[in-house]
């Protein structure tokens, strides 16, 4: 009888490790995305916009980017452009300054995320940036 229980117990521990690993990857990715958006906004908006706003922007931006990708991402050339435009629209909605400022924040956030991820890769930590498309 103990042999029959060993399988499910082992399987549960493997799933737990996968969940813990997934949560850690999400947290690191979310932190990188939030920091990147916060730095981009702080440089271009020229006032303290808050880390919480950057976190909300990263979460909503990632969700909108993914949803547009599901419904329109399959359209050649236009789909990825619409996905990126939707992400920039979230930044425009969250921060003052209009579309030009939003595009600047998006570019700086992408650049900061690339630099942070490069540094993490040098340390042997491979991840992506949650809330920053294409990184």
C-alpha positions as CSV (number, residue, x, y, z in Angstrom):
1,X,0.0,0.0,0.0
2,X,2.9,2.4,0.6
3,X,4.0,2.0,-3.0
4,X,0.7,3.2,-4.2
5,X,0.9,6.4,-2.2
6,X,4.5,7.2,-3.1
7,X,3.6,8.1,-6.7
8,X,1.0,10.8,-5.9
9,X,3.2,12.3,-3.1
10,X,6.2,12.5,-5.5
11,X,4.0,14.0,-8.2
12,X,2.7,16.6,-5.8
13,X,6.2,17.7,-4.8
14,X,7.2,18.1,-8.4
15,X,4.1,20.3,-9.1
16,X,4.9,22.3,-6.0
17,X,8.4,23.0,-7.1
18,X,7.1,24.0,-10.5
19,X,4.6,26.4,-8.9
20,X,7.2,27.9,-6.6
21,X,9.5,28.3,-9.6
22,X,6.8,29.9,-11.7
23,X,5.9,32.3,-8.9
24,X,9.5,33.4,-8.5
25,X,9.9,33.9,-12.2
26,X,6.7,36.0,-12.2
27,X,7.9,38.1,-9.2
28,X,11.3,38.8,-10.7
29,X,9.8,39.6,-14.1
30,X,7.1,41.8,-12.6
31,X,9.7,43.7,-10.5
32,X,11.9,44.3,-13.6
33,X,8.9,45.5,-15.6
34,X,7.7,47.8,-12.8
35,X,11.2,49.3,-12.2
36,X,11.6,49.9,-15.9
37,X,8.3,51.7,-16.3
38,X,8.9,53.7,-13.1
39,X,12.3,54.9,-14.3
40,X,11.0,55.7,-17.8
41,X,8.1,57.7,-16.3
42,X,10.2,59.5,-13.7
43,X,12.6,60.7,-16.5
44,X,9.9,61.9,-18.9
45,X,7.1,63.0,-16.6
46,X,9.5,65.1,-14.5
47,X,7.8,64.4,-11.2
48,X,7.5,61.5,-8.8
49,X,4.8,59.3,-10.3
50,X,5.0,56.5,-7.7
51,X,6.1,52.9,-7.8
52,X,2.5,51.7,-7.3
53,X,1.4,53.4,-10.5
54,X,4.2,51.7,-12.4
55,X,3.2,48.3,-10.9
56,X,-0.4,48.8,-11.9
57,X,0.7,50.0,-15.4
58,X,2.9,46.8,-15.8
59,X,0.0,44.5,-14.8
60,X,-2.7,46.2,-16.9
61,X,-0.3,46.7,-19.8
62,X,0.7,43.0,-19.8
63,X,-3.0,42.0,-19.6
64,X,-4.0,44.3,-22.5
65,X,-1.0,43.3,-24.6
66,X,-1.9,39.6,-24.1
67,X,-5.6,40.1,-24.9
68,X,-4.9,42.1,-28.0
69,X,-2.4,39.5,-29.0
70,X,-5.0,36.7,-28.6
71,X,-7.6,38.4,-30.7
72,X,-5.5,40.4,-33.2
73,X,-1.9,39.2,-32.9
74,X,-2.4,36.7,-35.7
75,X,-2.8,39.4,-38.3
76,X,0.5,39.7,-40.2
77,X,2.4,43.0,-39.5
78,X,-0.7,44.7,-38.2
79,X,-1.3,42.4,-35.2
80,X,2.1,43.1,-33.4
81,X,1.7,46.8,-34.1
82,X,-1.8,46.8,-32.5
83,X,-0.4,44.9,-29.5
84,X,2.4,47.5,-29.0
85,X,-0.1,50.4,-29.6
86,X,-2.4,48.9,-26.9
87,X,0.5,48.7,-24.4
88,X,1.5,52.3,-25.1
89,X,-2.2,53.3,-24.8
90,X,-2.2,51.9,-21.2
91,X,0.9,54.0,-20.5
92,X,-0.8,57.0,-22.0
93,X,-3.8,56.4,-19.8
94,X,-1.7,56.1,-16.6
95,X,0.7,59.0,-17.1
96,X,0.2,62.7,-18.1
97,X,1.8,64.1,-21.2
98,X,0.0,62.6,-24.1
99,X,1.0,60.0,-26.7
100,X,4.6,61.4,-27.3
101,X,5.4,61.1,-23.6
102,X,3.8,57.6,-23.5
103,X,6.0,56.5,-26.4
104,X,9.0,57.9,-24.7
105,X,8.2,56.1,-21.4
106,X,7.6,52.9,-23.4
107,X,11.0,53.2,-25.1
108,X,12.8,54.0,-21.9
109,X,11.1,51.2,-20.1
110,X,12.1,48.8,-22.8
111,X,15.7,50.0,-22.7
112,X,15.9,49.8,-18.9
113,X,14.4,46.3,-18.9
114,X,16.9,45.1,-21.5
115,X,19.8,46.5,-19.4
116,X,18.4,45.0,-16.1
117,X,17.9,41.6,-17.8
118,X,21.3,41.7,-19.3
119,X,22.8,42.2,-15.8
120,X,20.6,39.4,-14.4
121,X,21.8,37.1,-17.3
122,X,25.4,37.9,-16.3
123,X,24.6,36.7,-12.8
124,X,23.0,33.5,-14.2
125,X,19.4,34.6,-13.6
126,X,17.5,34.2,-16.8
127,X,14.0,35.7,-17.0
128,X,11.9,38.2,-18.9
129,X,10.2,41.4,-18.0
130,X,6.5,41.2,-17.1
131,X,4.7,44.2,-18.5
132,X,7.3,45.1,-21.1
133,X,6.6,43.7,-24.6
134,X,9.4,42.0,-26.5
135,X,11.8,41.7,-23.5
